[in-house]
Amino acid sequence: MQTPLFTAPPSTGILRSCSKEIVMKAQKPGLHPRNRHHQRYDLPALCQAHPDLQGYITLNPLGEQTIDFANPQAVKALNKALLAHFYAVKHWDIPDGFLCPPVPGRADYIHHLADLLAGDSGEVPKDATILDIGTGANLIYPLIGAHEYGWRFTGSEINPQAFASAQAIINGNPGLTRQIRLRRQKESQAIFHGVIHKNETYDATLCNPPFHDSAESARAGGERKRRNLGLGAESGLNFGGQQQELWCEGGEVAFISQMIRESHAFARQVKWFTSLVSRGDNLPPLYRLLTEVGAVKVVKKEMAQGQKQSRFIAWSFMDDAKRRRPF
C-alpha cells in the first residue's frame, strides 16, 4: 500500500503542482520481501547450477566457503550461477570490460516496480510491458522481470557490442524471444525518441543511468572500489564498465533531466517513467523539473541492501483513474 509521506514545503519550489510525493517502505530494512536473495549464498547449490563456480570458491579466515569478490571472473561465475539457479537462465555471458551487475540489488528494483504497478491495479500485473533504457550487455532487468512476473520487455541499447551480447543471451535461452526484444538507439543524444514508436504503449520504463560526469570521475570511482577491497592500483583487476555505462556529461542529473524532458512527449503512451537515483541530494533539481514539465504524480521509493542505500523516482502524466484503465 502506498502511503503519502510528505509534500515538499513551498519554499523549496518542489512538487508545487505535483501530487504528494510518496515513499513506499519495505516491510523491514534491507531487500524487498519477495527478493530471492535474503539468505547467504548456498554455494553448493549454486555450484550445481553452474559447476564452473567451484573453481573460484575459497575459504575465509573462519573456514567458511566464499568467493573472492575482488576477482571479476569469480563475480561473473557467481552471476551465472545465480541466474541459472533462481531465474532459469541457461546461457548468460558478457564481454570483458562490461559491468557485471549485482543480481540482488537489480532484483529489488524489479520487485519495487511491481509494487508501484500494483498500486494502480490492486495486484501485480501479469501482462505488463516494460521499457528498459540502456539494457546493457547483461540484460539483467528483463531477465529477472520476465521470470518473476512474466512481463514483456523492450530493451534499448546504443552500444553495438552490448546490443550483440544482449541478443546472444536472448537467443541462448529458449522462450525469452517471446518475452524480450531489443531496439537500437541510434541517436546519441536521445533516450525515448527513436525507441518508443508511434502507437506503442508501456506500463513503465526503468533505467539505471550513468552516475559519473566524466571519465576521470569514473576512474576515481574504480580506484575507490579497489581500495575498499584492499587492492592496490597495480592489481590490474578490471571491474568493468563501458563509457555509456559509467559516465555522461553532467552525470546522472543531466541524464535523468533529459529523460524527464523527453518523457513529456510520450505522456499518453507510458503510465510510469522511472529511474534509479544514486545520490539523494540529486533529487531536488529533478523534482523541480518534474513540476515544470507537468508531471501529475511523483513517487520516490527508498531501497536498501545491507549498508547501501538507493532509491528510484517514478513520475506519471496520467491521473490515478487513467492509469487504472488498460491501454
C-alpha positions in Angstrom: 0.0 0.0 0.0 1.3 3.4 -0.9 1.2 5.9 2.0 1.6 9.7 1.5 4.6 10.7 3.4 5.1 14.4 2.8 4.7 17.3 0.4 7.7 19.4 -0.1 7.4 22.8 1.6 6.5 25.8 -0.7 9.9 27.4 0.0 11.7 24.6 -1.9 9.7 25.0 -5.1 9.5 21.2 -5.3 6.3 19.4 -6.3 4.1 22.5 -6.0 1.9 21.4 -8.8 2.6 17.7 -8.5 0.7 15.2 -6.3 2.2 14.4 -2.9 5.5 12.6 -3.0 5.1 9.0 -1.8 7.7 6.8 -0.2 6.9 3.0 -0.2 8.8 1.4 2.7 9.8 -2.2 2.6 8.4 -4.3 5.5 11.8 -4.4 7.1 15.1 -2.8 6.3 17.0 -4.5 3.5 15.9 -6.3 0.4 12.3 -6.4 -0.8 10.3 -9.2 0.9 9.8 -11.0 -2.5 13.5 -10.8 -3.3 15.0 -14.3 -3.5 18.4 -13.3 -2.1 17.7 -12.6 1.6 19.9 -15.6 2.8 23.6 -16.2 2.5 24.6 -17.7 -0.8 24.1 -21.5 -0.9 27.4 -22.2 -2.7 26.9 -26.0 -3.1 23.5 -25.4 -4.8 25.0 -22.6 -6.9 27.8 -24.8 -8.0 25.3 -27.5 -9.0 23.6 -24.9 -11.2 26.9 -23.6 -12.7 29.8 -26.1 -12.0 32.5 -23.6 -13.1 31.8 -21.6 -9.9 33.5 -24.4 -7.9 36.9 -23.2 -9.2 36.5 -19.8 -7.6 35.5 -21.0 -4.1 38.0 -20.3 -1.3 37.9 -20.5 2.5 37.7 -17.3 4.6 39.7 -17.0 7.9 36.7 -18.7 9.7 37.0 -21.7 7.4 33.7 -20.8 5.6 33.3 -21.2 1.9 33.3 -17.9 0.0 34.5 -16.4 -3.3 37.0 -13.7 -4.0 34.7 -10.7 -4.8 37.8 -8.8 -6.0 38.1 -11.2 -8.9 35.9 -10.1 -11.8 35.9 -13.7 -13.2 34.7 -15.1 -9.9 31.9 -12.5 -9.7 30.9 -13.3 -13.3 30.8 -17.0 -12.4 28.6 -16.2 -9.4 26.2 -14.2 -11.5 25.9 -17.1 -14.0 25.1 -19.4 -11.1 22.6 -17.1 -9.5 20.8 -16.5 -12.8 20.7 -20.2 -13.6 19.6 -21.3 -10.1 17.0 -18.6 -9.3 15.8 -17.4 -12.7 16.2 -20.4 -15.1 18.7 -18.5 -17.3 20.7 -21.3 -19.0 23.0 -19.1 -21.1 24.4 -15.8 -19.8 27.7 -14.1 -20.5 29.1 -10.6 -21.0 32.2 -9.4 -22.9 35.2 -8.4 -20.9 35.1 -4.7 -19.9 31.3 -4.5 -19.3 29.6 -4.1 -16.0 28.8 -7.3 -14.1 25.7 -6.3 -12.1 24.9 -7.4 -8.5 21.9 -9.6 -9.0 20.1 -9.0 -5.6 20.1 -5.2 -6.0 18.8 -5.4 -9.6 16.1 -7.7 -8.5 15.0 -5.2 -5.8 14.2 -2.6 -8.4 12.0 -5.0 -10.3 10.1 -6.0 -7.2 9.5 -2.5 -6.1 8.5 -1.6 -9.6 5.9 -4.4 -9.3 4.6 -2.8 -6.2 4.3 0.6 -7.9 2.2 -1.0 -10.7 0.1 -2.9 -8.2 -0.8 0.4 -6.5 -2.8 1.3 -9.6 -4.4 -2.1 -10.4 -4.7 -3.6 -7.0 -2.4 -6.5 -7.9 0.8 -7.0 -9.7 0.0 -7.1 -13.4 0.9 -10.3 -15.2 0.9 -8.8 -18.7 2.9 -5.6 -18.1 5.0 -4.2 -20.9 8.2 -2.6 -19.7 10.9 -0.5 -21.5 14.4 -0.9 -20.1 16.5 2.1 -21.1 20.1 1.1 -21.6 19.6 -2.6 -21.1 23.3 -3.2 -21.4 25.3 -6.3 -22.3 24.0 -8.1 -19.3 20.2 -7.7 -19.9 19.7 -8.1 -16.2 16.4 -6.3 -15.6 14.5 -8.1 -18.4 15.8 -11.5 -17.3 14.6 -11.0 -13.8 11.3 -9.3 -14.6 10.4 -11.9 -17.3 11.0 -14.8 -14.9 9.5 -13.3 -11.7 6.3 -11.7 -13.2 6.0 -12.8 -16.8 6.4 -9.3 -18.1 7.3 -8.4 -21.7 10.3 -6.2 -22.1 11.8 -4.0 -24.8 15.4 -3.2 -24.1 17.1 -0.2 -25.7 20.8 0.0 -26.2 23.2 2.3 -28.0 26.4 0.3 -27.8 26.7 -2.2 -30.7 28.8 -4.7 -28.7 26.4 -4.5 -25.7 23.4 -5.0 -28.1 25.0 -8.1 -29.6 25.7 -9.5 -26.2 22.1 -9.0 -25.0 20.8 -10.5 -28.2 23.0 -13.6 -27.7 21.6 -14.0 -24.2 18.1 -13.9 -25.6 18.9 -16.4 -28.4 20.6 -18.7 -25.9 17.5 -19.1 -23.7 14.5 -20.8 -25.3 11.3 -18.9 -24.5 12.9 -15.4 -24.0 12.4 -14.5 -27.6 8.7 -14.2 -26.9 9.2 -12.0 -23.8 12.2 -9.8 -24.6 13.0 -7.8 -27.7 15.8 -5.3 -28.3 15.8 -1.9 -30.0 18.9 0.0 -31.1 19.1 3.6 -30.0 20.8 5.3 -33.0 20.8 8.9 -31.6 23.5 9.6 -29.0 21.5 12.5 -27.5 18.1 10.8 -27.4 16.6 8.5 -24.8 13.0 7.8 -25.6 12.9 9.4 -29.1 13.6 6.7 -31.7 12.9 3.9 -29.2 9.2 4.4 -28.4 7.3 4.0 -31.6 4.1 5.6 -32.6 1.0 3.9 -31.1 3.2 1.9 -28.8 2.4 1.8 -25.1 4.2 0.8 -21.9 3.1 0.3 -18.4 6.5 1.5 -17.1 10.0 2.4 -18.1 13.1 1.7 -16.0 16.7 2.9 -16.1 20.0 2.6 -14.3 21.6 5.8 -15.5 25.3 6.5 -15.8 26.4 8.1 -12.5 29.7 9.8 -13.2 30.1 13.1 -15.0 33.5 12.4 -16.6 35.9 9.7 -17.4 38.2 11.0 -14.6 35.4 10.7 -12.1 34.7 7.1 -13.3 38.3 6.2 -12.9 38.4 7.6 -9.4 35.4 5.6 -8.6 37.2 2.4 -9.7 40.2 3.3 -7.6 38.0 3.7 -4.6 36.5 0.3 -5.2 39.9 -1.2 -5.4 40.9 0.5 -2.1 37.8 -0.7 -0.4 38.7 -4.2 -1.4 42.2 -3.8 -0.1 43.8 -3.8 -3.6 46.5 -1.5 -4.9 46.4 0.2 -8.2 48.9 -2.3 -9.5 46.4 -5.1 -9.1 45.4 -4.8 -12.7 41.9 -6.0 -12.0 39.2 -4.6 -14.3 35.9 -4.1 -12.6 34.2 -3.4 -15.9 32.1 -0.7 -17.3 31.9 1.0 -20.7 31.7 4.8 -21.1 27.9 4.7 -21.7 27.5 2.6 -18.5 29.7 4.7 -16.2 29.5 8.4 -17.2 28.0 11.1 -19.3 28.4 14.8 -19.4 26.7 16.3 -16.4 26.4 12.9 -14.7 23.1 11.3 -13.6 21.3 14.6 -13.0 21.9 15.6 -16.6 20.9 12.2 -17.9 17.7 11.9 -15.9 16.8 15.5 -16.7 17.0 14.7 -20.4 14.8 11.7 -19.7 12.2 13.9 -17.9 12.1 16.4 -20.7 11.7 13.7 -23.4 9.1 11.8 -21.3 6.5 14.6 -21.8 6.3 13.8 -25.5 5.2 10.2 -24.5 2.8 11.2 -21.7 -0.1 9.3 -23.3 2.0 6.2 -24.2 3.6 5.4 -20.8 1.9 5.1 -17.4 5.0 5.3 -15.3 8.5 6.6 -16.1 11.1 5.5 -13.5 14.9 5.8 -12.9 17.3 5.0 -10.2 18.9 8.0 -8.5 22.2 7.1 -6.8 22.5 10.2 -4.7 19.7 11.7 -2.6 21.0 15.2 -3.0 20.4 14.9 -6.7 16.6 14.8 -6.1 15.7 18.5 -5.7 16.6 19.6 -9.2 14.8 16.6 -10.6 11.7 17.4 -8.6 11.7 21.0 -9.9 12.0 19.8 -13.5 9.1 17.3 -13.0 7.0 20.2 -11.8 8.0 22.3 -14.8 7.0 19.6 -17.3 3.7 18.9 -15.7 4.0 15.5 -14.0 0.8 14.9 -12.0 2.2 12.2 -9.8 5.7 11.7 -8.4 6.8 8.8 -6.3 10.1 8.1 -4.5 10.9 4.6 -3.5 13.7 4.0 -1.0 15.6 0.7 -1.2 18.4 -0.8 0.9 20.9 -3.6 0.5 23.0 -4.0 3.6 24.5 -0.6 4.3 24.0 0.6 0.8 21.0 2.9 0.3 19.4 3.5 -3.1 16.2 4.8 -4.5 14.2 5.3 -7.6 11.9 8.0 -8.6 8.7 7.5 -10.7 6.6 10.0 -12.4 3.4 10.0 -14.5 1.4 12.4 -16.6 -1.8 10.4 -16.0 -4.1 10.7 -13.0 -5.0 7.6 -10.9 -8.1 6.9 -12.9 -6.3 6.9 -16.3 -3.5 4.7 -15.0 -6.0 2.1 -13.8 -7.5 1.8 -17.3 -5.9 -0.6 -19.7 -4.4 0.9 -22.9 
